[in-house]
Amino acid sequence: MKSVGLVVEYNPFHNGHAFHLQASKKKAEADVVIAVMSGNFLQRGEPALVSKWYRTQMALLNGVDIVFELPYCFAVQKAETFANGAVSILNAAGCNSLCFGSESGEISDFLETIAYLKDQHKVFNENIKHFMETGLSYPKAIALAFQQLPNSEKYLDLSKPNNILGFQYIQAMQEHGSTMKPLTVARKNADYHDEHFASETIASATSIRKAIFSKEKENVNIGQYVPGPTNMLLQEYQHRFGRFHCWEDYWDLLQYRLITSSPEELQNVYEIEEGLENRLIEAAHTSTNFQDFMSQMKTKRYTWTRLQRLSVHVLTNSKKTEMKSLSGNAAYLRLLGMTSTGKEYLNKMKKHFSLPLVAKLSAYKNSDILPDIKAARVYAMAFPKNIRKEMLLQEFKQPPIFIPS
């Protein structure tokens, strides 16, 4: 069975994702679609709109055959670490190819740019260091450092978010010596960060989330931008739990963590450096909500995304020693869900997997999975009190979701 791997968040699954999924399957001539999906906290340092279990159902009902969880120590990370974790999982699961969305849409752009940067490696790194010293953020420094290289306009635009991720996927594949074939599909209509609907059927996840949170006030309908199963599951989630998740649900917990921690304690939390611990404590004392807190913390050097990721790590009390020891390569394949086709693939291929397959959490004793459990329990704290106990236990009780093909 020929398989294609996708790296996803599906926050939520929308028509653009459906296009990417079907185009990837066609381009790879694949029988099976395997998705590596972030858990309850995402790469940009945000809680997922709905839980990983509901997003798994969205994926399976819309054409994915197997969903593996991208562990917390890779999911809430910069692009390089995020990509490395995802590639190590797809590699271990025996994927024949990896297909990602990009602004470029041409795989040759990525391969040529990677080869070019190997030749320009020393100058490129010197340029990055120079721009960082001027107080710019790391992503901005990379984009400007690349633009300073000779003939850079002939190569990939590394200021675009999906191009950056695709670049990191292929670099990770080369570093792993992966036999997976890299493929890319051009993004359709909506840019990654678009906050407004740009067409009649395709919209970014950002604009969809914004509409979901504002629809009570503005009577917005997202039905034309998401497949039927997504719309159904979103309605069910809101009816069952009374909410969709956003950072403000966790502000009280984050504020408590900050105002009860000493600067020395915060110095041990992943991504806190250069005296940020003192600014975090000061901002926590004077902020009334998460938006206010972020506005106080934001600088030219520290992007909104970087600060959100850092805040997630404070919320989950993720230590530098813990994160650095786990974020080399994935240690397991956590199965969240499968279709009949996916089950057939697993039965045929699992003996060839290079990592242990975890279907029942209680049977897996390795401590590497503890950050995922902790993150899921923190995520559960936003649920109403009458069902919080159930959600706190769900990591151990929930079997992989099965959807007949």
C-alpha positions as CSV (number, residue, x, y, z in Angstrom):
1,M,0.0,0.0,0.0
2,K,1.5,3.3,-1.1
3,S,1.3,6.0,1.5
4,V,1.7,9.8,1.6
5,G,2.4,11.7,4.8
6,L,0.9,15.1,5.7
7,V,1.9,17.4,8.6
8,V,-1.2,19.1,9.9
9,E,-2.9,21.0,12.7
10,Y,-6.5,21.1,11.3
11,N,-7.5,24.0,13.6
12,P,-10.2,23.4,12.2
13,F,-10.2,21.2,9.0
14,H,-11.4,23.4,6.2
15,N,-11.9,23.4,2.4
16,G,-8.3,24.4,1.8
17,H,-7.1,21.3,3.8
18,A,-9.5,19.1,1.8
19,F,-8.0,20.4,-1.4
20,H,-4.4,19.8,-0.1
21,L,-5.3,16.3,1.0
22,Q,-6.8,15.2,-2.3
23,A,-4.1,16.9,-4.4
24,S,-1.4,15.2,-2.2
25,K,-3.0,11.8,-2.6
26,K,-3.3,12.2,-6.3
27,K,0.2,13.6,-6.8
28,A,1.7,10.8,-4.7
29,E,-0.5,8.2,-6.3
30,A,-1.2,7.0,-2.7
31,D,-3.6,4.4,-1.3
32,V,-3.2,5.7,2.3
33,V,-3.0,9.2,3.8
34,I,-1.1,9.4,7.1
35,A,-1.3,12.7,9.0
36,V,1.0,13.8,11.8
37,M,-1.2,16.2,13.8
38,S,-0.3,18.5,16.7
39,G,-2.0,17.8,20.0
40,N,-4.0,20.2,22.1
41,F,-1.4,23.1,21.8
42,L,-0.2,24.3,18.5
43,Q,3.0,25.5,16.7
44,R,2.1,29.2,17.1
45,G,1.7,28.7,20.8
46,E,-2.1,28.6,21.0
47,P,-4.6,26.1,22.4
48,A,-6.4,24.3,19.7
49,L,-10.0,25.4,19.0
50,V,-11.3,21.9,19.8
51,S,-9.6,18.9,21.3
52,K,-7.2,16.6,19.4
53,W,-9.9,13.9,19.5
54,Y,-12.4,16.0,17.7
55,R,-9.8,17.2,15.2
56,T,-8.9,13.6,14.6
57,Q,-12.5,12.8,13.8
58,M,-12.5,15.8,11.4
59,A,-9.4,14.4,9.7
60,L,-10.8,10.8,9.3
61,L,-14.2,11.9,8.1
62,N,-12.6,14.1,5.5
63,G,-10.2,11.6,3.9
64,V,-7.2,11.0,6.2
65,D,-6.6,7.3,7.0
66,I,-4.3,7.4,10.0
67,V,-3.7,10.2,12.5
68,F,-0.6,10.1,14.7
69,E,0.0,12.8,17.3
70,L,3.0,15.1,17.0
71,P,4.4,15.1,20.6
72,Y,4.2,18.3,22.6
73,C,8.0,18.7,22.6
74,F,7.9,19.1,18.8
75,A,4.4,20.7,18.3
76,V,5.0,23.9,20.3
77,Q,8.3,24.7,18.7
78,K,10.0,26.8,16.1
79,A,9.8,25.5,12.5
80,E,13.0,23.6,12.5
81,T,12.2,21.4,15.5
82,F,8.5,21.1,14.5
83,A,9.6,19.8,11.1
84,N,12.2,17.4,12.5
85,G,9.7,15.7,14.8
86,A,7.0,15.4,12.1
87,V,9.5,13.9,9.6
88,S,10.9,11.4,12.1
89,I,7.3,10.1,12.7
90,L,6.4,9.8,9.0
91,N,9.7,8.2,8.4
92,A,9.2,5.7,11.2
93,A,5.7,4.9,9.9
94,G,7.1,3.9,6.4
95,C,5.7,6.7,4.4
96,N,6.6,6.7,0.7
97,S,6.3,10.5,0.3
98,L,5.6,13.7,2.2
99,C,3.5,16.4,0.6
100,F,3.2,19.9,2.1
101,G,1.4,23.0,1.0
102,S,3.5,26.0,0.0
103,E,3.3,29.5,-1.5
104,S,5.8,28.3,-4.1
105,G,4.1,25.1,-5.3
106,E,7.3,23.9,-7.0
107,I,9.5,21.3,-5.3
108,S,12.5,22.3,-7.4
109,D,12.5,25.7,-5.7
110,F,13.1,24.0,-2.4
111,L,15.8,21.6,-3.6
112,E,17.7,24.3,-5.4
113,T,17.5,26.7,-2.4
114,I,18.8,24.1,0.0
115,A,21.7,23.3,-2.3
116,Y,22.4,27.0,-2.7
117,L,22.4,27.6,1.1
118,K,24.8,24.8,1.6
119,D,27.3,26.8,-0.5
120,Q,26.4,30.1,1.2
121,H,26.2,28.6,4.7
122,K,28.9,30.6,6.4
123,V,27.8,34.0,5.0
124,F,24.2,33.2,5.7
125,N,24.8,32.5,9.3
126,E,26.9,35.6,9.7
127,N,24.0,37.6,8.2
128,I,21.6,36.1,10.6
129,K,23.8,36.9,13.5
130,H,24.1,40.5,12.3
131,F,20.4,41.0,12.0
132,M,19.7,39.4,15.4
133,E,22.2,41.8,17.0
134,T,20.1,44.7,15.7
135,G,17.2,43.5,17.8
136,L,15.2,41.7,15.1
137,S,13.3,38.4,15.7
138,Y,14.8,35.2,14.4
139,P,12.3,34.6,11.6
140,K,12.8,38.2,10.4
141,A,16.6,37.9,10.6
142,I,16.5,34.7,8.5
143,A,14.4,36.3,5.8
144,L,16.6,39.4,5.6
145,A,19.8,37.3,5.8
146,F,18.7,35.3,2.8
147,Q,17.8,38.5,0.9
148,Q,21.4,39.7,1.4
149,L,22.9,36.7,-0.4
150,P,23.9,37.1,-4.1
151,N,21.2,36.2,-6.6
152,S,18.8,35.3,-3.7
153,E,15.8,36.5,-5.8
154,K,16.2,33.5,-8.0
155,Y,15.4,31.1,-5.2
156,L,12.6,30.4,-2.7
157,D,10.9,33.2,-0.9
158,L,11.9,32.4,2.8
159,S,9.7,35.2,4.1
160,K,6.5,33.1,3.5
161,P,5.4,30.8,6.4
162,N,4.6,27.7,4.4
163,N,7.7,28.0,2.3
164,I,9.7,28.1,5.5
165,L,8.1,25.0,6.9
166,G,8.5,23.1,3.6
167,F,12.2,24.1,3.5
168,Q,12.6,22.7,7.0
169,Y,10.7,19.5,6.1
170,I,13.1,18.8,3.2
171,Q,16.2,19.7,5.3
172,A,15.0,17.3,8.0
173,M,14.4,14.5,5.4
174,Q,17.9,15.0,4.1
175,E,19.4,14.9,7.7
176,H,17.5,11.7,8.5
177,G,18.6,10.1,5.2
178,S,14.9,9.6,4.5
179,T,13.8,7.7,1.4
180,M,10.5,9.7,1.4
181,K,9.9,11.6,-1.8
182,P,9.2,15.3,-1.1
183,L,6.2,16.8,-2.9
184,T,4.4,20.2,-2.6
185,V,1.0,21.6,-3.5
186,A,0.5,25.3,-4.1
187,R,-1.8,27.0,-1.4
188,K,-5.1,28.1,-2.9
189,N,-6.7,31.5,-2.5
190,A,-6.1,32.3,1.2
191,D,-2.8,33.2,2.9
192,Y,-1.9,31.5,6.1
193,H,-2.4,34.6,8.3
194,D,-5.5,36.1,6.5
195,E,-8.0,37.3,9.0
196,H,-10.8,37.9,6.4
197,F,-12.5,35.7,3.9
198,A,-10.8,36.0,0.6
199,S,-13.0,33.8,-1.6
200,E,-16.4,32.1,-1.7
201,T,-15.2,28.7,-0.6
202,I,-11.5,28.9,0.6
203,A,-10.5,30.7,3.8
204,S,-7.6,30.5,6.2
205,A,-8.0,28.7,9.5
206,T,-7.1,32.1,11.1
207,S,-10.1,33.8,9.4
208,I,-12.4,30.9,10.3
209,R,-11.5,30.9,13.9
210,K,-12.0,34.7,14.0
211,A,-15.5,34.2,12.5
212,I,-16.3,31.4,15.0
213,F,-15.4,33.7,18.0
214,S,-17.3,36.6,16.5
215,K,-20.4,34.9,15.0
216,E,-22.6,35.5,18.1
217,K,-22.1,39.2,17.6
218,E,-22.0,39.3,13.8
219,N,-24.1,36.3,12.7
220,V,-21.3,34.9,10.6
221,N,-21.8,31.6,8.8
222,I,-18.6,29.4,8.2
223,G,-20.5,26.6,6.5
224,Q,-19.3,27.5,3.0
225,Y,-15.6,27.3,4.1
226,V,-15.6,24.0,5.9
227,P,-16.7,20.5,4.8
228,G,-19.9,19.1,6.3
229,P,-18.3,16.8,8.9
230,T,-16.3,19.7,10.2
231,N,-19.3,21.9,10.6
232,M,-21.2,19.1,12.3
233,L,-18.4,18.4,14.8
234,L,-17.9,22.1,15.6
235,Q,-21.6,22.4,16.4
236,E,-21.5,19.2,18.5
237,Y,-18.4,20.4,20.4
238,Q,-20.0,23.8,21.3
239,H,-23.3,22.1,22.3
240,R,-21.5,19.5,24.4
241,F,-18.8,21.6,26.1
242,G,-20.3,25.1,25.8
243,R,-17.1,26.6,24.3
244,F,-14.3,26.7,21.8
245,H,-10.8,27.1,23.3
246,C,-8.8,30.3,23.2
247,W,-6.0,31.8,25.2
248,E,-8.3,33.8,27.4
249,D,-9.6,30.5,28.9
250,Y,-6.1,29.9,30.3
251,W,-5.2,33.4,31.3
252,D,-6.0,33.0,35.0
253,L,-3.8,29.8,35.2
254,L,-0.9,31.5,33.4
255,Q,-1.2,34.6,35.6
256,Y,-1.2,32.5,38.7
257,R,1.9,30.6,37.5
258,L,3.8,33.8,36.8
259,I,2.9,35.7,40.0
260,T,3.7,32.7,42.3
261,S,7.0,31.9,40.6
262,S,10.4,33.5,41.4
263,P,12.6,34.7,38.6
264,E,15.0,31.8,39.4
265,E,12.2,29.3,38.9
266,L,11.1,30.8,35.6
267,Q,14.7,30.7,34.3
268,N,14.3,26.9,34.2
269,V,11.3,27.1,31.8
270,Y,11.9,26.3,28.2
271,E,12.5,29.4,25.9
272,I,12.9,31.9,28.8
273,E,16.2,33.7,28.4
274,E,17.8,37.1,28.4
275,G,16.0,38.3,31.5
276,L,12.5,37.7,30.2
277,E,11.5,36.2,33.5
278,N,11.4,39.6,35.1
279,R,9.4,41.2,32.3
280,L,6.9,38.2,32.5
281,I,6.3,38.6,36.2
282,E,5.9,42.4,35.9
283,A,3.5,42.1,33.0
284,A,1.5,39.4,34.9
285,H,0.9,41.8,37.8
286,T,-0.4,44.6,35.6
287,S,-2.4,42.8,32.9
288,T,-6.1,42.3,33.0
289,N,-6.3,39.6,30.3
290,F,-4.0,37.6,27.9
291,Q,-4.3,40.2,25.1
292,D,-3.2,42.9,27.4
293,F,-0.3,40.7,28.7
294,M,0.9,40.0,25.1
295,S,0.7,43.6,24.1
296,Q,2.9,44.5,27.1
297,M,5.4,41.8,26.3
298,K,5.7,42.3,22.5
299,T,8.9,43.8,21.2
300,K,10.7,43.9,17.8
301,R,12.9,41.1,19.0
302,Y,10.2,38.8,20.4
303,T,7.4,37.9,18.0
304,W,3.9,37.3,19.1
305,T,4.2,33.6,18.2
306,R,7.5,33.2,20.2
307,L,5.9,34.8,23.2
308,Q,2.8,32.6,22.9
309,R,4.9,29.5,22.7
310,L,6.9,30.6,25.8
311,S,3.6,31.2,27.6
312,V,2.4,27.7,26.8
313,H,5.6,26.3,28.3
314,V,5.1,28.4,31.4
315,L,1.5,27.1,31.6
316,T,2.6,23.5,31.3
317,N,5.8,24.0,33.4
318,S,7.9,22.6,30.7
319,K,11.6,22.7,31.8
320,K,14.6,23.4,29.5
321,T,16.2,20.1,30.5
322,E,13.1,18.1,29.7
323,M,12.4,19.7,26.4
324,K,15.9,19.7,25.1
325,S,16.4,16.0,26.0
326,L,13.2,15.0,24.1
327,S,13.2,17.2,21.0
328,G,15.9,15.2,19.0
329,N,13.8,12.6,17.3
330,A,10.3,11.2,18.2
331,A,10.4,8.2,20.5
332,Y,7.0,6.7,19.7
333,L,4.0,6.7,17.3
334,R,0.9,7.8,19.2
335,L,-2.1,6.6,17.3
336,L,-5.1,8.9,17.6
337,G,-7.4,7.4,14.9
338,M,-7.7,5.3,11.8
339,T,-10.1,4.3,9.1
340,S,-10.6,0.7,7.7
341,T,-7.9,1.5,5.1
342,G,-5.6,2.9,7.8
343,K,-6.2,-0.2,10.0
344,E,-5.2,-2.5,7.0
345,Y,-2.0,-0.4,6.5
346,L,-1.1,-0.7,10.2
347,N,-1.7,-4.5,10.3
348,K,0.6,-4.9,7.3
349,M,3.3,-2.4,8.2
350,K,3.5,-2.1,12.0
351,K,6.1,-4.8,12.3
352,H,8.4,-2.7,10.1
353,F,7.9,0.5,12.1
354,S,11.1,1.8,13.6
355,L,9.3,3.3,16.6
356,P,6.9,1.6,19.0
357,L,3.2,2.0,18.1
358,V,1.2,3.4,21.1
359,A,-2.5,2.7,20.8
360,K,-3.3,2.2,24.5
361,L,-1.6,4.8,26.7
362,S,-1.8,2.8,29.9
363,A,0.3,0.1,28.3
364,Y,3.2,2.5,27.4
365,K,5.5,3.1,30.3
366,N,8.1,5.2,28.8
367,S,8.4,8.6,30.5
368,D,9.0,10.4,27.1
369,I,5.2,10.6,26.8
370,L,4.7,12.5,30.1
371,P,4.8,16.0,28.5
372,D,1.9,15.0,26.2
373,I,-0.2,13.8,29.2
374,K,0.6,17.0,31.1
375,A,-0.4,19.2,28.1
376,A,-3.7,17.3,27.7
377,R,-4.5,17.8,31.4
378,V,-3.7,21.5,31.3
379,Y,-5.9,21.8,28.2
380,A,-8.7,20.1,30.1
381,M,-8.7,22.9,32.7
382,A,-10.8,25.1,30.3
383,F,-13.7,22.6,30.3
384,P,-16.7,23.3,32.5
385,K,-16.3,21.9,36.0
386,N,-19.0,19.3,35.6
387,I,-17.0,17.4,32.9
388,R,-13.5,18.4,33.7
389,K,-12.8,15.2,35.6
390,E,-13.8,13.2,32.5
391,M,-11.5,15.3,30.4
392,L,-8.6,15.0,32.8
393,L,-8.8,11.2,32.6
394,Q,-9.4,11.0,28.8
395,E,-5.8,10.5,27.9
396,F,-5.9,7.1,29.5
397,K,-9.4,6.1,28.7
398,Q,-9.8,7.2,25.1
399,P,-8.9,4.4,22.5
400,P,-7.9,5.4,19.0
401,I,-10.9,6.6,17.1
402,F,-12.1,4.2,14.3
403,I,-14.1,5.4,11.3
404,P,-15.1,2.7,8.7
405,S,-13.8,3.7,5.3
